[in-house]
């Protein structure tokens, strides 16, 4: 155990400087990556839709073949900029209007399926938990009855044992009522006086 700890400590001492030196060498030898210059969207006006949409911040208007900056301040491009059915963003083969409708339908289906799954899971849990509760309640009732039977059995055994002891010492196993006890007490008082 001690040897293993020494080995781990030694490997940590050796590996850490080795990894640090490799990282330093890798950063020194790598050349800086040139940042590509992005051209303004208006540069692609009159060219193809594919060239315009390579830049994600651009919007292609099919009616007049112009490449425009996507208006990020408003969620949807205004109709004064380009008609929704003629606007292309992301892909040239689908218009912006169809893209928005498709995304809305997909989002709605996704939300609906999540709600259905949650309701189904809650229903299954509720029904399974109610079945478990019923089974547990039945078990408790059975246990209670079993304990009650065992208690009655022990009580009858005690009564039999007490009766045997009374017989052994000459006491009759008759039960005394309050009246007979009161009469016995008076009888004792009379005997003592």
Number of C-alpha atoms within 10 A of each C-alpha: 6 7 8 9 10 11 12 12 11 11 11 12 11 11 11 10 11 11 11 11 11 11 11 10 11 11 10 10 8 8 8 8 6 6 6 6 6 7 9 15 22 14 12 21 18 12 12 15 22 14 14 28 20 13 17 12 16 23 27 31 24 18 11 11 16 23 26 21 17 18 14 9 7 8 8 13 18 11 11 7 13 19 17 19 16 17 24 26 22 19 15 17 10 14 20 24 16 13 17 13 11 12 12 12 12 12 12 12 12 12 12 12 12 12 12 12 12 12 12 12 12 12 12 12 12 12 12 12 12 12 12 12 12 12 12 12 12 12 12 12 12 12 12 12 12 12 12 12 12 12 12 12 12 12 12 12 12 12 13 13 12 13 15 15 14 14 12 10 8 9 11 12 14 8 7 10 9 9 9 11 11 12 12 13 12 12 11 11 10 9 8 7 5
